[in-house]
Amino acid sequence: MHPALSVIFLTTLIGVGQGLFLALYTGQVYSLANLLPAQESIGFYAIGSLLALLLLGAGLFASFFHLGHPERAWRAIAKWKTSWLSREVIVLPAFMLMVALYGVIHYFGWTESWFVIQETLPVDASLVAGLLASLLAFALFISTAMIYAGVKFLQEWHSPLTVANYTLLGIASGFMLAAAFSAYSGVDLVAFFGTWAVIFTLAALLTRGASLLRNAGLKHKITTQTAIGVRHSHIEQKAQGFIGGSFNTREFFHGATPTTMKTVRALFLLLLFPLPVLLIAAAYFTASATLPLLAFAVQYLGLLLERWYFFAEATHPQNLYYRSMA
C-alpha cells in the first residue's frame, strides 16, 4: 500500500494524545491513593490535558488532507453499525470532549471529594471524567486499529496483533511524552512515567516483533494464478498493460525498493524501541531534564517510520495486475 502522510500523522498523533492522557490519569489515581506525591492541579493536569488536546486536534486536522471532499467528512458517521471508520469518527470527538472536561475541572479546581473508596481513594469530578475519557481512549485505539485489522484481504493487517500494536505503541509514546512533560514542568514524576514508558515500549517490541515474524512467513491466499484462473506453476507478468501510471499504481503501491524497506524497518526498530529506553534510563541516572525530551522525540520519529512501514508492508491484491511497468 502507498503510505499517505496524512494518515501516518493522524494515527501517530492521536495515539500519542491518547497515551498522554492515560499517563496523566494514571498519575492522578496514584496520587489520590497516596502512592505518589500530589501534584498541583492547574499547572500539571490542566496543561497536560491541553497538550493532549492539541495532539488530538493536530491528528484530526491531518486527516482532512486525505479526503477528496473534506466538506463531506461528517457523513462518515452514517455507517456506525458496520464501519470501524464511522466509529472512530464518533469516538474521537467524544474523547476530546471528555479530555477537555477533565482539564477544565482541574483548571477551576472542582476537585472536592464526593466520597472515599475503602478509606483510600477519594472520588471527585475529575476522577469520574477521567475514567470515562480512559474508556473512550481504549475504544478509540480499538476503532482506529480495526479499520486496518478488519480488512481480510490484506493479510499483513488482518491480525489481533494490529490492535495490540496500535494500543501499546500509543500508550508507550504517551507515557514517554508524559515523562518529558514532567521533566519540562519540573514535576517529580519523570521516573514514574519513564518506568511505565519502558514497560509499554518493551511490550510493544514483543507484539511488533511478533507481527514482523508473522508477516515474513505469510503465504498469500491470492496469487497471480488464482487471479487469472490459471494453475500453471510459473506465471510471470511481462507488462502492466499500459505505459503510464494510474490511480491504482499511485494509491496501492509505494514504489520503494526492497533495500529501502529493509532500511526503514531497521531504523524504526532502533529508534522506536532500544534508543528511547536507553535515553530515558540515562535521564534517570543523570537527573537530566533534556534527555526525556530527546527520548520522546527519538521515539516519535521511530513511530512515524514504523507507521510508514506498516502501510507499505501490506500487499494489495490489485498489485497482481499492476506489478510491473511496460
C-alpha positions as CSV (number, residue, x, y, z in Angstrom):
1,M,0.0,0.0,0.0
2,H,1.0,3.6,-0.5
3,P,1.6,5.2,2.9
4,A,-0.3,8.5,3.0
5,L,1.5,11.1,5.2
6,S,-1.9,12.4,6.4
7,V,-2.9,9.0,7.8
8,I,0.5,8.4,9.3
9,F,0.3,11.7,11.2
10,L,-3.3,11.1,12.1
11,T,-2.7,7.7,13.7
12,T,0.5,8.6,15.4
13,L,-0.6,12.0,16.8
14,I,-3.9,10.8,18.2
15,G,-2.1,7.7,19.6
16,V,0.4,9.9,21.5
17,G,-2.5,12.1,22.7
18,Q,-4.4,9.1,24.0
19,G,-1.3,7.7,25.7
20,L,-0.5,11.1,27.3
21,F,-4.0,11.4,28.8
22,L,-3.9,7.8,30.1
23,A,-0.5,8.7,31.7
24,L,-1.9,11.8,33.3
25,Y,-4.9,10.0,34.7
26,T,-2.7,7.1,35.9
27,G,-0.6,9.6,37.8
28,Q,-3.6,11.3,39.3
29,V,-5.0,7.9,40.5
30,Y,-1.7,7.0,42.1
31,S,-1.5,10.4,43.8
32,L,-5.1,10.1,45.2
33,A,-4.2,6.7,46.5
34,N,-1.1,8.2,48.2
35,L,1.2,6.1,46.1
36,L,2.7,9.3,44.6
37,P,3.1,12.8,45.9
38,A,0.1,15.0,44.9
39,Q,0.7,17.4,42.0
40,E,-0.5,21.0,41.6
41,S,-3.7,20.6,39.6
42,I,-3.7,23.7,37.4
43,G,0.0,23.5,36.5
44,F,0.1,19.9,35.6
45,Y,-3.1,18.1,34.8
46,A,-4.9,21.0,33.1
47,I,-1.9,21.9,31.0
48,G,-1.2,18.3,30.3
49,S,-4.8,17.8,29.1
50,L,-4.4,20.9,26.8
51,L,-1.3,19.3,25.3
52,A,-3.2,16.0,24.7
53,L,-6.0,18.0,23.1
54,L,-3.5,19.8,20.8
55,L,-2.1,16.5,19.7
56,L,-5.6,15.0,19.1
57,G,-6.6,18.2,17.2
58,A,-3.4,18.1,15.1
59,G,-4.1,14.5,14.2
60,L,-7.7,15.3,13.3
61,F,-6.6,18.2,11.1
62,A,-4.1,16.0,9.3
63,S,-6.8,13.5,8.4
64,F,-8.6,16.1,6.2
65,F,-5.7,16.1,3.8
66,H,-6.5,12.5,2.9
67,L,-10.1,13.3,2.0
68,G,-11.3,14.1,-1.6
69,H,-14.2,16.2,-0.2
70,P,-13.4,17.3,3.3
71,E,-16.7,19.1,3.5
72,R,-18.5,15.8,3.4
73,A,-16.5,14.3,6.3
74,W,-19.5,14.5,8.6
75,R,-21.2,11.8,6.5
76,A,-18.7,9.2,7.8
77,I,-20.7,8.7,10.9
78,A,-23.7,7.3,8.9
79,K,-22.4,3.7,8.9
80,W,-21.5,3.4,12.6
81,K,-23.3,0.0,12.8
82,T,-20.8,-1.7,10.4
83,S,-17.9,0.6,9.9
84,W,-14.9,1.0,12.2
85,L,-14.1,4.2,10.5
86,S,-17.5,5.6,11.4
87,R,-17.0,4.5,15.0
88,E,-13.6,6.2,15.1
89,V,-15.2,9.4,13.8
90,I,-17.7,9.3,16.6
91,V,-15.4,8.2,19.4
92,L,-12.6,10.7,18.6
93,P,-14.5,13.9,19.3
94,A,-16.3,12.3,22.3
95,F,-12.8,11.5,23.7
96,M,-11.6,15.1,23.0
97,L,-14.7,16.4,24.8
98,M,-14.0,14.4,27.9
99,V,-10.3,15.3,27.9
100,A,-11.4,19.0,27.7
101,L,-13.8,18.5,30.6
102,Y,-11.1,16.8,32.6
103,G,-8.8,19.7,32.0
104,V,-11.4,22.3,32.8
105,I,-12.3,20.5,36.1
106,H,-8.6,20.7,37.2
107,Y,-8.2,24.3,35.9
108,F,-11.1,25.6,38.0
109,G,-10.2,23.4,41.0
110,W,-13.5,21.5,41.0
111,T,-11.8,18.6,42.7
112,E,-13.6,18.4,46.1
113,S,-14.1,14.8,47.1
114,W,-17.6,13.3,46.8
115,F,-16.8,10.1,48.7
116,V,-13.9,7.8,49.5
117,I,-13.5,4.2,48.4
118,Q,-12.3,1.9,51.2
119,E,-10.9,4.9,53.0
120,T,-8.1,5.1,50.4
121,L,-9.2,6.6,47.1
122,P,-11.2,9.9,47.2
123,V,-13.6,10.2,44.3
124,D,-14.2,13.6,42.7
125,A,-15.5,15.0,39.4
126,S,-12.1,14.8,37.7
127,L,-11.7,11.1,38.6
128,V,-15.1,10.3,37.1
129,A,-14.4,12.4,33.9
130,G,-11.0,10.8,33.6
131,L,-12.4,7.3,33.9
132,L,-14.9,8.0,31.1
133,A,-12.2,9.5,29.0
134,S,-10.0,6.5,29.6
135,L,-12.7,4.1,28.4
136,L,-13.1,6.3,25.3
137,A,-9.3,6.2,24.8
138,F,-9.3,2.5,24.6
139,A,-12.4,2.5,22.4
140,L,-10.6,4.8,20.1
141,F,-7.5,2.6,20.0
142,I,-9.6,-0.4,19.0
143,S,-11.6,1.6,16.4
144,T,-8.6,3.0,14.7
145,A,-6.7,-0.3,14.6
146,M,-9.8,-2.3,13.5
147,I,-10.0,0.0,10.4
148,Y,-7.0,-2.0,9.2
149,A,-7.2,-5.2,11.1
150,G,-10.7,-5.7,9.7
151,V,-9.6,-5.8,6.1
152,K,-9.4,-9.5,5.5
153,F,-7.8,-9.4,2.1
154,L,-4.8,-7.5,3.4
155,Q,-3.3,-10.4,5.4
156,E,-0.4,-8.3,6.9
157,W,-3.0,-6.2,8.7
158,H,-5.7,-8.8,9.4
159,S,-4.5,-9.9,12.8
160,P,-5.1,-9.2,16.5
161,L,-1.5,-8.0,16.6
162,T,-2.5,-4.9,14.7
163,V,-4.8,-3.9,17.6
164,A,-2.2,-4.7,20.2
165,N,0.5,-2.7,18.3
166,Y,-1.6,0.4,17.9
167,T,-2.6,0.3,21.5
168,L,0.8,-0.4,23.1
169,L,2.7,2.0,20.8
170,G,0.3,4.8,21.5
171,I,0.4,4.2,25.3
172,A,4.2,3.8,25.2
173,S,4.7,7.1,23.3
174,G,2.2,8.9,25.5
175,F,3.9,7.8,28.7
176,M,7.3,8.8,27.2
177,L,5.8,12.3,26.4
178,A,4.4,12.4,30.0
179,A,8.0,11.8,31.3
180,A,9.2,14.6,29.0
181,F,6.4,16.9,30.1
182,S,7.2,16.2,33.8
183,A,10.9,17.0,33.2
184,Y,10.0,20.2,31.4
185,S,7.5,21.2,34.2
186,G,9.9,20.4,37.0
187,V,7.4,17.8,38.4
188,D,8.9,14.8,40.2
189,L,7.2,12.2,38.1
190,V,9.8,11.5,35.4
191,A,10.9,8.2,37.0
192,F,7.2,7.1,37.4
193,F,6.2,7.9,33.8
194,G,9.6,6.8,32.4
195,T,9.4,3.4,34.0
196,W,5.9,2.8,32.6
197,A,7.1,4.1,29.2
198,V,9.8,1.5,29.2
199,I,7.4,-1.3,30.2
200,F,5.0,-0.4,27.5
201,T,7.8,0.1,24.9
202,L,9.2,-3.4,25.7
203,A,5.6,-4.9,25.5
204,A,5.2,-3.2,22.1
205,L,8.5,-4.6,21.0
206,L,7.2,-8.1,21.7
207,T,4.0,-7.6,19.8
208,R,5.5,-5.7,16.9
209,G,8.3,-8.2,16.6
210,A,5.7,-11.0,16.5
211,S,3.8,-9.2,13.7
212,L,7.0,-8.8,11.7
213,L,7.8,-12.5,12.1
214,R,4.2,-13.4,11.2
215,N,4.2,-11.3,8.1
216,A,7.6,-12.5,6.9
217,G,6.2,-16.1,6.8
218,L,2.8,-15.2,5.2
219,K,1.6,-17.3,2.3
220,H,-0.8,-15.1,0.4
221,K,-4.1,-16.7,-0.5
222,I,-4.4,-14.6,-3.6
223,T,-1.8,-15.2,-6.3
224,T,-1.3,-14.5,-9.9
225,Q,-2.6,-18.0,-10.6
226,T,-5.8,-17.5,-8.7
227,A,-6.3,-14.0,-10.1
228,I,-6.4,-15.2,-13.7
229,G,-7.6,-18.7,-13.1
230,V,-4.6,-20.5,-14.5
231,R,-2.9,-23.2,-12.4
232,H,0.5,-23.2,-14.1
233,S,3.3,-23.3,-11.6
234,H,5.3,-20.5,-13.2
235,I,3.5,-17.4,-14.4
236,E,5.4,-14.1,-14.9
237,Q,3.9,-10.8,-15.8
238,K,5.8,-9.0,-18.5
239,A,3.9,-5.8,-18.9
240,Q,1.4,-3.7,-16.9
241,G,-0.8,-3.2,-19.9
242,F,-0.2,0.5,-20.5
243,I,2.9,2.7,-20.5
244,G,1.9,5.3,-17.8
245,G,0.9,5.3,-14.2
246,S,-2.6,5.4,-12.8
247,F,-4.6,5.9,-9.7
248,N,-4.1,2.2,-8.9
249,T,-0.3,2.3,-9.1
250,R,-0.1,5.5,-7.1
251,E,-2.6,4.6,-4.3
252,F,-2.0,0.9,-3.8
253,F,1.8,0.5,-4.3
254,H,4.5,2.5,-2.6
255,G,7.2,2.0,-5.2
256,A,10.0,1.7,-2.6
257,T,12.9,-0.8,-3.3
258,P,13.5,-3.8,-1.1
259,T,16.6,-2.1,0.2
260,T,14.5,0.9,1.3
261,M,12.1,-1.3,3.0
262,K,14.8,-3.1,5.0
263,T,16.4,0.2,5.9
264,V,13.2,1.7,7.2
265,R,12.5,-1.4,9.2
266,A,15.9,-1.3,10.8
267,L,15.6,2.4,11.6
268,F,12.2,2.2,13.2
269,L,13.2,-0.9,15.3
270,L,16.2,1.1,16.6
271,L,14.5,4.5,17.1
272,L,11.3,3.2,18.5
273,F,12.5,0.6,21.0
274,P,16.1,0.4,22.3
275,L,17.2,4.0,21.8
276,P,14.5,5.8,23.8
277,V,14.7,3.2,26.5
278,L,18.4,3.9,26.8
279,L,17.8,7.7,26.8
280,I,15.1,7.6,29.5
281,A,17.3,5.3,31.6
282,A,20.2,7.7,31.2
283,A,17.9,10.5,32.3
284,Y,17.0,8.6,35.5
285,F,20.7,8.1,36.5
286,T,21.8,11.6,35.5
287,A,18.6,13.5,36.6
288,S,18.7,15.2,33.2
289,A,15.8,17.4,32.2
290,T,16.6,17.3,28.5
291,L,17.1,13.6,27.9
292,P,13.4,12.7,28.4
293,L,12.5,15.3,25.7
294,L,15.1,13.7,23.4
295,A,13.8,10.2,24.3
296,F,10.3,11.2,23.2
297,A,11.5,12.9,20.0
298,V,13.5,9.9,19.0
299,Q,10.6,7.5,19.8
300,Y,8.1,9.6,17.8
301,L,10.4,9.7,14.8
302,G,10.6,5.9,15.1
303,L,6.9,5.8,15.3
304,L,6.5,7.7,12.1
305,L,8.8,5.3,10.4
306,E,7.0,2.3,11.9
307,R,3.6,3.5,10.6
308,W,5.1,4.2,7.2
309,Y,6.4,0.6,7.1
310,F,3.1,-0.7,8.4
311,F,1.2,0.7,5.4
312,A,4.0,-0.1,2.9
313,E,4.3,-3.7,4.0
314,A,0.7,-4.5,3.1
315,T,0.3,-6.1,-0.3
316,H,-3.0,-5.2,-2.0
317,P,-4.3,-7.9,-4.3
318,Q,-4.8,-5.5,-7.1
319,N,-1.0,-5.2,-7.4
320,L,-1.0,-8.5,-9.1
321,Y,-2.3,-6.7,-12.2
322,Y,-0.1,-3.7,-11.9
323,R,3.2,-5.3,-10.7
324,S,5.4,-4.1,-13.5
325,M,5.6,-1.1,-15.8
326,A,5.8,-1.8,-19.6
